[in-house]
Amino acid sequence: MTGETWSGAKESQSYTTVAILLHWVIAAAILVQILGGWAMEDLKGPEKFEAFQVHKSAGLTILLLSLFRLFWRLANPPPPLPEGMKAWEVAAAKFTHFALYALMIGIPLGGWVIISTSPYNIATHWWGLFEWPRLPLADLPFRKELNGIAKAGHSAAAWGVIVLFVIHVGAALKHMFMDDDDVMTRMLPFMRPK
């Protein structure tokens, strides 16, 4: 059954192709970012510089894709959750999605703050195409402190994404194998909802 949302758009029983594509591209990019972030710690010299340029470019790309995904979601509401879900499951699903969006946008923004307040003033070349602008934070009297806070937050938030990722995947598998509903199949490009 489809209903009408606050925006006047019709509720669908499946995600749009754009939503599915964005979901998987962003998920893969975040996974690569986390693994790459750990790997960069051991690099030295030019290799480390190049790895950071890729990491920054990928992070800023995730930011742009996540903002687009958020606007897409607002314009194209997701399918309703199954009616049989318990209240705590609905609350947990909504919280997890909200937290994931906050981190998908917040972590790259934090990275942008880090590069904008860095004492090294190393330019960010977005995929080698152009120099990404810095946020206007260089003249702040607490620039050094803000850089430290942003670095600590960036690292802690990455762990938050890992925890939420495990919860998100675990919940999707529960829906598929224990609840036997279509929650997971709605986001898989090769499967159609029941």
N, C-alpha and C positions, 0 to 999 in steps of 0.2 A: 504494500500500500504506500503510495507516495503522498506526502503532505506539502504544504507550503511553508517556507521559512520566513523569518522576519524580513529578509531582503526581497521576498517575492519569488525567489528561485524555487524550483521543485526539488524535493528531497529525492534522491536516487537510492537504489539498493546496492549500487557499486560505485567505486571511485572513478573519476574521469581518467582518461589515458594520460593527461598531463600530470595529474596528481600521482598516479602510479609511477610514471617516469621520474618525477622529481623526488619521490620517496626513495627509490632505489639508487639514483645517482647521488643524492645527498648522503644516504647511509653509507655507500661505498666510499665516498670522498672522506667522510668523517673517520671511518675505519682506517683508511690509508694515512690520514693526518695523525691519528693517535700513534700508529705503528711507526710512522716516519719521525714523529716528534721524539719518540724514545731513541730511535736509531741515530738521530742527529747529535745526541749527547756525546757520542764517542768520536765524532768526526773532528778533523783539524784542518786549518788552512783553507785553500780554495774550495775543497770539497764541502766544508762546513758552510762557507759563504753561499755556494750554489744551492745546497740543501735548504738553507734558510730562505733563499729567494723563492724556491719552489713551495716551501711550507707557507710563506706569507701569501703568495699568489693563490694557492689552493684555499687558504683560509678566507681570503677576501672573496673568492668565487663562491665558497659555501655561504658567506654572508649574503651575497647578491641572490643566489638561488633560494636561500631560506626566506628572504624577504618576499621574493616572488611567490614562493610556495604559500606563505602566510596570506598574501593578498588573494591568491587563487582559492585558498580554503575558505576565506570569508565570502568570496563571490560564488563558490561552488561548495556548499556545505557537504560534509561527509555523510555517508549513509548512517541511519540511526543504529544504535547498538541493539542487540537482540533483546526482546521483551523479557525473557526469562532471567536476565542477569540480576544478581543481588545488588542492593543499593551500594554496598561497600565496593563491589567490583566496578560499578559505574563511576563512583567517586574516584577510585584508583585509576581507572582508564583516563578520566578527564584530567586528573592531576598530572599523570605521566605525560600525556600529550602536551599539556601546558608547559611542563618543565622542560620537555625536549625542545619545544619551540624557543623557549627562553634561552636555553643553552646553545642551540643552533645559531641564534642571532647574537647572544651575549659573548660567547667565546671568541668569535672573530672580531667583535667590537673591542673586546679586551686586548686582543692581539694588536689591533690598530692603535689602541692607546699605548701599548708597549713600544711599538715602533715610532710613535709620535713623540714619546717622552724619553726615548733612549738618548743617553749622552753621546753615543757614537754617531748619530745623525746619518746612518746608512740608508740610502735611498731604496725604496721598494719598487722593483721593475715588474709590473704585473705581466707575467708570462713573457717578458722581454718586449712587450708591445709599447708600453709607456710607463712613465714614473707615476706611481700612485701617490696622491697628495697626502700629506700628514694632517692630522687633526690640529687645530690651532691651540696647542698645549705647551709649546716650547718655552714660552715666557712666564709660565706659572711659577710662583715662588716655591711651591711644593712639588715641582716636577719630579725630583728624585724620589720622593716618598710615593707619589702617584705611580711611578714606574714600578716600584717594588710591590705595591699593592696589586697592580694589574698583573704582574708576573705570578704572584702567589695565587691570585684568583683564577688566572688562566690555567694553571696547573691543577688546582683543586677542582675546577669546573670540568676539566678533561676526565678526572676520576668520576665526577657526577654523571657524565655522559655514559661512561662504561657501565656504571651501576644501572642507570635507566635503560640502557641498551639490553642488558641481561634481563631486566624485568619485562621490557617490551617484547622481546623474543620469546621469553618464557610464557607470557600471557597469550601471545599469538599461537604458540604450540598447544597450550591448554585448550584454547578455543577449537583448534583443529582436531586434536586427538581425544580430548576428554569430554568437551561440551558438544562436539560434532555439529558446530554451527558454521556459518559462512564468513565469520569475521576475518580470518586469515586469507581465504580465497579471494576476497574482494580487493586485496592489495597485491595479489600475484598476477603478473601479466599473462601467464600461460594457463590460468584456471579461471573459470567463471563461477560466480556465486550460485548456490543452489536455488 
